C-alpha cells in the first residue's frame, strides 16, 4: 500500500508516524506547504514533499503515485471537496478527518462519482466525527428502532477535555464558524439548520445527568444518512457554565456583524474581559455538564416495544482521550489501513457505514492499553 498524507501539523504527523510502523505500507509520502514541516513529520523512512493542495495539477501528480491519500488539511470548508474530487479524478482511495458539516454534505454528494471511479472514500475518520460515530453505532445496535441520537465531546468541563489550538492556527476560526450562524441538526427525523449553543439536558444510564451544548459538526448529517433517527440528533460540547455563556456572547456578536469568526477566534485565548463581563448574567442561567462522561454517544428508542436509552463511552483511564493528536490521528491511520487492505467498497462513506469497528477498537486497545468501549442500557428516554 502506497500512502500520501496531506498536512504535516500535529494530527498529520501522528497519522504518518502510525502508518510508518505498519508493515503493509510500502511507501509513505508526507506533503505540506511547509517543506521543513513535511520533512519533520516524514521522519527518516518516508518521503517529504512540498505541496499546496490548492494547486490542482500538483495535487493530482502526487496522487498518481499512491493508492490511498489521507487528508488532514483544513479548513475542510476550503479544501475538503477539492482533495476528494482530485482523488476521484485520479482513482485513489481517500480518508480524511473532516469535522465541518457543510463540506460533509458536499462530499456525500460525490458518492455517485466515487462509485463510478471505483474508489472508496471515508470522511470524518478522526475523533469527532470518527470515534464518536463508531460509538454511536455501538449504542444504536442495541435498539430495535431509534428516536434520538447524540454524540458529545469535552471542551473544558471534564478531566479528559482537549483544548482548541492556539489562536494562530485555523482550528479556533473553524470552531467559531461552528458556534455561530446556523448549523445542521436532525429535528423530528429531518435535517434542519438551527442556532448553535442550544442546551440539551440528558439523563444517561447509571443515573448520570447533565447539560451539553450544540455545535456544528458532521455527526447529525451522517447519522441521518445511516440510521435515520425518527427524533432529534446533534453533536454536543461539554462546557463549563462560564464558557457556554462566553461563547454565546461571541456567537451573538458574530451573528450581529460586530465580530467575524476570525476576530472572535482571537478573543478565545486570552479571553476578552469585556465579553466575559457581558456573559456573566448568562452564566448564571446556564447549566453545567454534571455527571456526564467526557466523550460519549447516546441514543434512545424502543427495545421489544419499551423505551430504552443507551450510552457508549470509553474507560475513564484511557490515555487516548488526553492527546488531541492521538485521538484524531490514530483512528484516521487505522481507517487508512482498513481501506488500503481492500476492505472498502466504492462510494463516499461515514466511518460507521464502512469500517470494521470491532477491529479498530481492538487496535486502539493495543496502541493505548486500558482503552475499552463501555455500553450501558436503562429503561426510559434520554430527554424529557
C-alpha positions, 0 to 999 in steps of 0.5 A: 500500500502506497500512502500520501498524507496531506498536512504535516501539523500535529494530527498529520504527523501522528497519522504518518508516524502510525502508518510508518510502523505498519508493515503493509505500507510500502511507501509513505509520502508526507506533503505540506506547504511547509517543506521543513514541516513535511520533512519533520513529520516524514521522519527518516523512512518516508518521503517529504514533499512540498505541496499546496493542495490548492494547486490542482495539477500538483495535487493530482501528480502526487496522487498518481503515485499512491493508492490511498491519500489521507487528508488532514488539511483544513479548513475542510470548508476550503479544501475538503471537496477539492482533495476528494474530487482530485482523488476521484479524478485520479482513482485513489482511495481517500480518508480524511478527518473532516469535522465541518458539516457543510463540506460533509454534505458536499462530499456525500454528494460525490458518492455517485462519482466515487462509485463510478471511479471505483474508489472508496472514500471515508470522511470524518475518520478522526475523533469527532466525527470518527470515534464518536460515530463508531460509538454511536453505532455501538449504542444504536445496535442495541435498539430495535428502532431509534428516536434520538441520537447524540454524540458529545465531546469535552471542551473544558468541563471534564478531566479528559477535555482537549483544548482548541489550538492556539489562536494562530492556527485555523482550528479556533476560526473553524470552531467559531464558524461552528458556534455561530450562524446556523448549523445542521441538526436532525429535528423530528427525523429531518435535517434542519439548520438551527442556532448553535449553543442550544442546551440539551439536558440528558439523563444517561444510564447509571443515573448520570445527568447533565447539560451539553451544548450544540455545535456544528459538526458532521455527526447529525448529517451522517447519522441521518444518512445511516440510521435515520433517527425518527427524533432529534440528533446533534453533536454536543460540547461539554462546557463549563457554565462560564464558557457556554455563556462566553461563547454565546456572547461571541456567537451573538456578536458574530451573528450581529456583524460586530465580530467575524469568526476570525476576530472572535477566534482571537478573543478565545485565548486570552479571553476578552474581559469585556465579553466575559463581563457581558456573559456573566448574567448568562452564566448564571442561567446556564447549566453545567455538564454534571455527571456526564462522561467526557466523550460519549454517544447516546441514543434512545428508542424502543427495545421489544416495544419499551423505551430504552436509552443507551450510552457508549463511552470509553474507560475513564483511564484511557490515555487516548482521550488526553492527546488531541493528536492521538485521538484524531490521528490514530483512528484516521491511520487505522481507517487508512489501513482498513481501506488500503487492505481492500476492505472498502467498497466504492462510494463516499462513506461515514466511518460507521457505514464502512469500517470494521469497528470491532477491529479498530477498537481492538487496535486502539486497545493495543496502541493505548492499553486500558482503552475499552468501549463501555455500553450501558442500557436503562429503561426510559428516554434520554430527554424529557 
